């Protein structure tokens, strides 16, 4: 058991699961999009749908989309900040299936990016869906996400760029819709990649999208 399991995260309350974790889900989605979204459709599942409003879950999800961290004092006014930023948000209660009760699916800019994730306690999250791909990420490590058409050699090329930059790969997983279809690679790193390394990946053929998600718990 770690200290975070005992005292919980630094955050604006009232709940680490319904507030801090929800904020990190929104923050992950915003970082995946790579910009402030213009529109967000947020599906609330289970406890998020039933009791989330009283615990500030919708506010926290929107705060994350705005780029606020869980300890940001602006979280209680997130809706007002969203209006000022011209971010339109809609909520709907939905059954997302056999997943954790504290779960949400966020559709950004009319499905430009879709993130499905759960708040699993102590402010921590589990991201289990990205753009229709089943993934397994917790935001613990600095993470690079790469989309590309499925073909030979891409995983090796990405690994070579990261190795040449002196980065150690904690996990690397490739997901695809079908052979020759669309693919998504998730790479968790032990170090933060430099801007030059990310730029090198952005210029690597045939990659279509490169996104960097910093470790989400460094502020705790």
C-alpha positions in Angstrom: 0.0 0.0 0.0 1.3 3.4 -1.0 0.8 6.8 0.7 -1.7 7.8 -2.0 -3.9 4.8 -0.9 -4.0 6.3 2.6 -4.3 10.1 2.2 -5.5 10.4 -1.4 -4.5 13.0 -4.0 -4.1 16.7 -3.7 -7.4 17.9 -5.2 -10.5 20.1 -5.0 -13.1 17.8 -3.5 -15.4 16.3 -2.5 -14.4 12.9 -3.8 -11.2 11.4 -5.2 -13.2 9.0 -7.4 -15.9 11.3 -8.6 -13.9 14.5 -8.7 -10.1 14.0 -9.0 -10.4 10.9 -11.2 -13.1 12.5 -13.3 -10.9 15.5 -13.9 -8.0 13.3 -15.0 -10.3 11.5 -17.5 -11.2 14.8 -19.0 -7.6 15.9 -19.0 -6.5 12.7 -20.8 -9.2 13.3 -23.5 -8.1 16.9 -24.0 -4.4 15.9 -24.4 -5.4 13.1 -26.8 -7.2 15.7 -29.0 -4.2 18.0 -28.8 -6.2 21.2 -28.3 -9.1 22.7 -26.5 -12.2 21.0 -27.9 -15.1 23.0 -29.3 -17.8 20.4 -28.4 -18.0 17.5 -26.0 -20.7 14.8 -25.7 -20.1 13.1 -22.3 -21.8 9.8 -21.6 -22.1 9.0 -17.8 -22.3 5.4 -16.7 -23.3 3.8 -13.4 -22.4 5.8 -10.3 -21.2 8.7 -12.4 -24.7 8.9 -13.8 -26.6 8.2 -10.6 -24.6 10.3 -8.0 -22.0 12.2 -10.0 -23.8 15.5 -10.0 -23.8 15.7 -6.2 -20.1 14.9 -6.2 -19.1 17.4 -8.9 -18.3 14.8 -11.5 -19.7 16.8 -14.5 -17.8 19.9 -13.3 -14.6 17.8 -12.9 -14.8 16.2 -16.4 -15.3 19.6 -18.0 -12.4 21.1 -15.9 -10.2 18.4 -17.3 -11.2 19.2 -20.9 -10.2 22.8 -20.1 -6.8 21.6 -19.0 -7.3 22.1 -15.3 -5.6 19.7 -12.9 -7.4 18.1 -9.9 -6.2 20.6 -7.4 -7.2 23.6 -9.5 -9.5 26.0 -7.6 -11.4 26.8 -10.7 -13.1 23.4 -10.9 -16.3 24.5 -9.1 -16.8 27.2 -11.8 -15.8 24.9 -14.7 -19.1 25.4 -16.6 -18.6 29.2 -16.5 -15.0 28.8 -17.7 -16.3 26.5 -20.5 -18.7 29.1 -21.7 -16.0 31.7 -21.7 -13.8 29.3 -23.7 -16.7 28.6 -26.1 -16.7 24.9 -25.2 -20.2 23.4 -25.7 -20.8 20.4 -23.4 -23.8 17.9 -23.4 -24.3 15.1 -20.9 -26.3 11.9 -21.2 -26.8 8.9 -19.0 -25.7 5.7 -20.8 -25.1 2.0 -20.0 -21.5 1.4 -21.2 -21.6 -2.3 -20.5 -19.7 -4.4 -18.0 -17.3 -1.7 -16.8 -16.4 0.1 -13.6 -19.4 2.0 -12.2 -17.4 5.3 -12.2 -17.0 5.5 -16.0 -17.5 7.9 -18.8 -17.2 8.1 -22.5 -16.2 11.4 -24.0 -16.8 12.3 -27.7 -14.8 15.3 -28.7 -15.6 17.6 -31.6 -18.2 15.2 -33.1 -16.1 12.0 -32.7 -12.8 13.5 -33.8 -11.6 11.7 -30.7 -13.4 9.3 -28.3 -12.1 8.3 -24.9 -13.6 5.7 -22.6 -12.3 5.6 -19.1 -13.0 4.8 -15.4 -12.1 6.4 -12.1 -10.9 3.5 -10.0 -10.3 5.1 -6.7 -7.8 7.5 -5.1 -8.0 9.8 -8.0 -6.6 7.2 -10.4 -8.0 6.2 -13.7 -8.1 3.4 -16.2 -8.4 4.3 -19.9 -9.9 1.3 -21.7 -11.1 2.7 -25.0 -9.6 5.2 -27.5 -11.3 5.9 -30.9 -12.9 2.4 -30.9 -9.7 0.6 -29.9 -9.6 -1.4 -26.7 -6.6 -0.2 -24.7 -5.2 -0.6 -21.2 -3.7 2.7 -19.8 -3.6 4.2 -16.4 -1.8 7.5 -17.0 1.0 6.5 -14.7 3.8 6.8 -17.3 4.5 9.4 -20.0 2.7 7.9 -23.0 3.0 8.4 -26.7 -0.1 7.5 -28.8 0.4 6.8 -32.5 -2.2 6.1 -35.2 -1.3 4.7 -38.6 -2.4 2.3 -41.4 -1.5 -1.3 -40.5 1.7 -2.3 -42.3 5.0 -4.0 -41.6 7.8 -2.2 -39.8 6.0 0.6 -38.1 6.4 -0.6 -34.6 10.2 -1.1 -35.2 10.6 2.4 -36.7 8.9 4.0 -33.7 11.0 1.9 -31.3 14.2 3.0 -33.1 13.3 6.7 -32.9 12.7 6.4 -29.2 15.8 4.2 -28.6 18.0 6.7 -30.5 16.7 9.4 -28.1 17.8 7.4 -25.1 14.2 6.6 -24.0 13.4 3.3 -22.3 10.0 1.7 -23.2 8.0 0.4 -20.3 5.2 -1.1 -22.5 4.4 -1.0 -26.2 1.2 -2.3 -27.7 -0.3 -2.2 -31.2 -4.0 -2.5 -31.8 -5.7 -2.7 -35.2 -9.3 -3.0 -36.6 -8.2 -5.7 -39.1 -5.2 -6.7 -41.1 -4.3 -3.8 -43.3 -6.8 -1.6 -41.4 -6.4 1.3 -39.0 -4.0 0.8 -36.1 -3.3 2.5 -32.8 0.0 2.1 -30.9 0.4 2.9 -27.2 3.9 3.4 -25.9 4.5 4.0 -22.2 7.9 5.4 -21.4 10.2 5.7 -18.3 11.2 9.2 -19.4 9.6 12.3 -21.0 10.4 12.6 -24.7 11.9 15.8 -25.9 10.1 18.1 -28.4 12.7 17.0 -31.0 11.8 13.4 -30.5 8.1 14.0 -30.9 8.8 16.1 -34.0 10.8 13.2 -35.4 7.9 10.9 -34.8 5.5 13.4 -36.4 7.6 13.2 -39.6 7.9 9.4 -39.6 6.0 7.8 -42.5 3.2 6.5 -42.4 2.2 7.9 -39.0 -1.1 9.8 -39.1 -1.3 11.1 -35.5 1.3 11.4 -32.7 0.1 12.5 -29.3 2.0 12.8 -26.0 0.2 12.3 -22.7 2.4 13.4 -19.7 2.1 11.3 -16.5 -1.1 12.4 -14.9 0.0 12.0 -11.3 3.1 14.1 -11.1 1.3 16.9 -9.2 0.2 14.6 -6.3 
